[in-house]
């Protein structure tokens, strides 16, 4: 999905001059162009632009629907159904149905559709853009859209080799082979077309990681999904990766694309699908040959070679035709999968010697990077996949298209669970449990995690198995269950599973330390183990042999499994080193590389997580468990006072996660029980972070200050914190997009008889008058809240009128009310004035940035004369008042005689008001500060007002 410019903050529609428009002759030109298209090409055009068209026509769907009906292409029933969807559900559903109908109709319906699109394009920028792209391509270029069209211009001598190459690739990619105990068969073979999950891919360039990729991407997943829903991001298909519009260049050829994604998200399967679709003629017909390589295979080449030999190593039948291919690099696509697995990935790209000749002997890394940077075979296309952890290595490589696999969203999760579980009842139970558990649901966007979830949770929901056992709820328990299930089924295949597992875990830890996920036979020898049935079966392809002519390599099926294996090893070693020192070093590493590993270690100190594994591997070393507990305790005490900067705050939150994973209530109570302040302002918190924070606060005796300002917790995060909010004295929740729903959660906390909240800060949370009733009902009964900030929202006059009723209640104890920038007008001031005349607690009133006008302030002035009014601070900057109300306001304040602070800046007072203000300054003995800046006083009058403060010690006058 490509990000588009967000103009939502401007509050204005784009002006006609800013809208994308085609040249004045474009409609007639594109109409003529479309007339030249045969029916097949028009069909292909709609198919190719389908996703974009659905969004582009939403605002013009009524006219298009009517046109198709009037031309007898839509029946009355079809027309009414599109209309119903558009009016009652959503325009997106309506446009989707309309295009479905058009695609099912005859050629005339499609031709009428395109002609109508040309007529309605004015004012629909995305449609305008699509038509402009079609016009720029020209009629002769339309064939590149066709699945069956052949633009590759393969010469006769290459046809046989190309056919053989496509057939070989088709056979290699048509099935998925998965080893798992989820099925009755040990190895399950799926047809790729049946099992491939259509993952969401977005156009983005998120390179820097401050935390573990699993946690970082699960945090961003929700944000990206919301952007897609708001149409700020565009979903793209693999077939679109080499379009000029995504790369920001006019050239369709010679594009380098980088697709990233966390491990297990489906990058390799996506590459397999791309290769399969090309080999079967479904995509990229302008590409003559596709050459796909895995970086893990390239690791086995330890000598210099040229591009010719590199290709022949994997595709030996290409021997006699490569010379011809060099002449037409535009017809070549090179795919390199898994940059993070490349042993040479730590080298500086800029420092590499460039390879410019396909026949020149070079290092493998030189060939790869020269192709990416178009120094070798300029004009060819290149696709690189990588985990986010190594994406920064491509930052200066000249990548044209950046994209990331978003994973499974919405109903895709349900569909995927149904596919990987043979028992649909079990699949439904797993999904229900996952949806009810925030942590498990957050990670289930990843297909690999879905496998782990199914394998771990499936037996708990299978009939007659594990009914009495506790279903895993945290991530350590989940992986403990995953390992236990495989150990239980395959542990009997070897006499000493503890020793073998210790060796595997030590190798896994070395891999994390060295940023390695791929291992060789030499690694197995180093750690005193060897390939065996137990090794491959037990760890679900942990020793995974690639179908490659190169040496065998081994890899854990997922980085989190490698991390958990490394964590278990810490409890199995008979001669433990200083684990406290090791954990400290791991925790301090930036980028989050060891973050989950440390969580797992902390979690395995819990008997609930360790006990299942101890049944098979033997007891964990008590000395290690004790030292882990001590380290967590020391770290909690040390880190809670250091929350400066995002890294410090993230480290703070990680420690709380370690505490949560440990499931040690005694430890938690002794460490955080006395904590009184939590400050995470500016750190993006996930729903899981909020769950953990809630658990921690429940253990605290008293929370004086909880600062979550600008943490993007939204309603979902606040909902998880709901049970403990009433325990916080000062609650700062500004800039969190809580919305009106969030106020319902807060109102419940305020109504709690044990509520301790004294200060509540809710600025910039998109609140409207719809939440005012909930807030008012809570304020009418709450007796602890004294400071309430609602600035920069949109409560409006209606909202304030509802709040005023609560403020007049004798139970209300509000002393400070901040309502700046809330779309208030003089229509609400009568209710507000009534409040000032009866409320006995309100002392500070901030109304700046509202258009109250002279009429509104005159009503407030009358209330200020009331001897019962307790207002001491009145801030009325930029409220649209003039000289007309100066006398009323100042005379009222002179009577008031308790006002200490007055802000009347940024209004329209002139020299005519100076006598009134002079009298106020001289008469109101309680006044300590008055600001009159940004009005329309002459320089001499400004000096006059400024000098008046000399006659009043302790008074500050600012003009």
Buried (B, 14 or more C-beta within 10 A) or exposed (E): BBBEEEEEEEEEEEEEEEEEBBEEEBBEBBBEBBEEBEEBBBBBBBBBBBBBBBBBBBBBBBEBBBBBBEBEBBEEEBBEBBBEBBEEEEBBBBBBBBBEBBBEBEEEBBBBBBBBBBEBBBEBBBBBBBBBBBBEBEBEEBBBBBBEBEBBEBEEEBEEBBEEBBEEBBEBBBBBEBBBBBEEEEEBEBEBEEBBBBBBBBBBBBEEBBBBBBBBBBBBBBBBBEBBEEBBBBBBEBBBBBBBBBBEBEEBBBBBBBBBBBBBBBBBBBBBBBBBBBBBBBBBBBBBBBBBBBBBBBBBBEEEBBBBBBBBBBBEEBEEBBEBBBEBBBBBBBBBBBBBBBBBBEBEBEEBEEBEEBEBEBBBBBBBBBBBBBBBBBBBBBBBBBBBBBBEBBEEBEBBBBBBBBBBBEEBBBEBBBBBBEBEEBBBBBBEBBEEBBBBBBBBBBBBBBBBBBBBBBBBBBEEEBEEEEBBBBBBBBBBBBBBBBBBEBBEEBEEBBBBBBBBBBBBBBBBBEEBBBBBBEBBEBBEBEEBEBBBBBBBBBBBEBEBEBEBBBBBBBBBBBBBBBBBBBBBBEEBEEBBEBBBEBBEBEBBBBBBBBBBBBBBBBEBBBEBBEEBBBBBBEEBBEBBBBBBBEBBBEBBEEBEEBEBBBBBBBBBBBBBBBBBEEBBBBBBEEBBBBBBBBBBBBBBBBBBBBBBBBBBEEBBBBBBBBBBBBBBBBBBBBBBBBBBBBBBBBBBBBBBBBBBBBBBBBBBEEBBBBBBBBBBBBBBBBBBBBBBBBBBBBEBBBBBBBBBBBBBBBBBBBBBBBBBBEEBBBBBBBBBBBBBBBBBBBBBBBBBBBBEEBBBBBBBBBEBBBBBBBBBBBBBBBEEBBBBBBBBBBBBBBBBBBBBBBBBBBBBEBBBBBBBBBBBBBBBBBEBBBBBBBBBEEBBBBBBBBBBBEEEBBEBBBEBBEEBEEBEBBB
